[in-house]
Amino acid sequence: MPWTLLESVTENDARLELYSRDGIFMIRANGLELMSGFCHDSEMALGQLAAQLAPAREPRILIGGLGLGYTVAALTDALGTAGTITVAELSGAVIAWFQRYVKPSVLPMVAGNLTIIRADIAELLSAGHAYDVIVLDVDNGPEPLVRAGNAALYSQAGLAALRAALAADGVALLWSGFESEDFAARARAAGFAVACKPFSRARPDLAHYIYALGRSRAALRHFA
Ligand SMILES: C[S@@+](CC[C@H](N)C(=O)[O-])C[C@H]1O[C@@H](n2cnc3c(N)ncnc32)[C@H](O)[C@@H]1O
């Protein structure tokens, strides 16, 4: 059965499309698959890892972006009602599509500690908050895909802003479809301790990666 195009929009210089097939959804950005409900194990692992790394008492967690909500669903499932979770999503259409089509199957119950806002994650990183865990899954890795402006997030200045937005023992997690030595080197230069874990699925040629950037080396002690 082929994918059915449900909606499309051009926002922030990107052509976004929502497709469905057999009750499963997929978002394409500029013709490339950004997120598919047929393949969400590593996005859920990302959310579970964020919960594991969060402090037990009142964790403050920031996620960018929403996509189809699998990372957020795994995080809220693991964390329950503790602390606060803020999701920054750049696209108003993605939020509307999530509410209208995706939420009933991915995140039917929204906990009171979860807030989804329409915002560029970069704005929240420079707002003076201190997060215990920041999760970045806005492109397909540390290279801009959704919008050219996202390149700034992975630059040395962007990584310095990311580090400044973390609490003393805080960790940032980044989902990636590829390994990037250049990114790891820039993160180290910005003062992070860096670790990277491959997430292998049934097909080894489709390994995904989770980068953990610790504000301190001690912050990565639970990232096995
Ligand atoms: C790969 S998807 C996220 C997938 C998500 N982890 C999931 O489980 O479905 C990337 C999302 O980030 C959003 N995004 C892209 N750039 C952003 C930015 N600068 N700030 C906030 N959200 C952004 C996109 O609109 C898209 O919804």
Ligand as a Chemical Component Dictionary entry (heavy atoms), coordinates in Angstrom:
data_LIG
# 
_chem_comp.id                   LIG 
_chem_comp.type                 NON-POLYMER 
_chem_comp.pdbx_formal_charge   0 
_chem_comp.three_letter_code    LIG 
# 
loop_
_chem_comp_atom.comp_id 
_chem_comp_atom.atom_id 
_chem_comp_atom.alt_atom_id 
_chem_comp_atom.type_symbol 
_chem_comp_atom.charge 
_chem_comp_atom.model_Cartn_x 
_chem_comp_atom.model_Cartn_y 
_chem_comp_atom.model_Cartn_z 
_chem_comp_atom.pdbx_ordinal 
LIG C1  C1  C 0  13.545 14.294 13.145 1  
LIG S1  S1  S 1  12.094 15.171 13.674 2  
LIG C2  C2  C 0  12.005 14.737 15.388 3  
LIG C3  C3  C 0  11.594 13.317 15.595 4  
LIG C4  C4  C 0  11.157 13.038 17.017 5  
LIG N1  N1  N 0  12.314 12.742 17.868 6  
LIG C5  C5  C 0  10.172 11.893 17.085 7  
LIG O1  O1  O 0  10.294 11.058 17.986 8  
LIG O2  O2  O -1 9.265  11.839 16.245 9  
LIG C6  C6  C 0  12.692 16.822 13.744 10 
LIG C7  C7  C 0  11.675 17.850 14.228 11 
LIG O3  O3  O 0  12.395 19.024 14.621 12 
LIG C8  C8  C 0  11.718 20.174 14.143 13 
LIG N2  N2  N 0  12.701 21.262 14.051 14 
LIG C9  C9  C 0  13.589 21.513 13.066 15 
LIG N3  N3  N 0  14.357 22.567 13.361 16 
LIG C10 C10 C 0  13.965 23.005 14.583 17 
LIG C11 C11 C 0  14.392 24.059 15.439 18 
LIG N4  N4  N 0  15.393 24.885 15.085 19 
LIG N5  N5  N 0  13.745 24.229 16.626 20 
LIG C12 C12 C 0  12.729 23.405 16.996 21 
LIG N6  N6  N 0  12.285 22.385 16.221 22 
LIG C13 C13 C 0  12.900 22.174 15.035 23 
LIG C14 C14 C 0  11.132 19.710 12.816 24 
LIG O4  O4  O 0  10.060 20.573 12.404 25 
LIG C15 C15 C 0  10.693 18.290 13.159 26 
LIG O5  O5  O 0  9.393  18.277 13.682 27 
# 
loop_
_chem_comp_bond.comp_id 
_chem_comp_bond.atom_id_1 
_chem_comp_bond.atom_id_2 
_chem_comp_bond.value_order 
_chem_comp_bond.pdbx_ordinal 
LIG C1  S1  SING 1  
LIG S1  C2  SING 2  
LIG S1  C6  SING 3  
LIG C2  C3  SING 4  
LIG C3  C4  SING 5  
LIG C4  N1  SING 6  
LIG C4  C5  SING 7  
LIG C5  O1  DOUB 8  
LIG C5  O2  SING 9  
LIG C6  C7  SING 10 
LIG C7  O3  SING 11 
LIG C7  C15 SING 12 
LIG O3  C8  SING 13 
LIG C8  N2  SING 14 
LIG C8  C14 SING 15 
LIG N2  C9  SING 16 
LIG N2  C13 SING 17 
LIG C9  N3  DOUB 18 
LIG N3  C10 SING 19 
LIG C10 C11 SING 20 
LIG C10 C13 DOUB 21 
LIG C11 N4  SING 22 
LIG C11 N5  DOUB 23 
LIG N5  C12 SING 24 
LIG C12 N6  DOUB 25 
LIG N6  C13 SING 26 
LIG C14 O4  SING 27 
LIG C14 C15 SING 28 
LIG C15 O5  SING 29 
# 
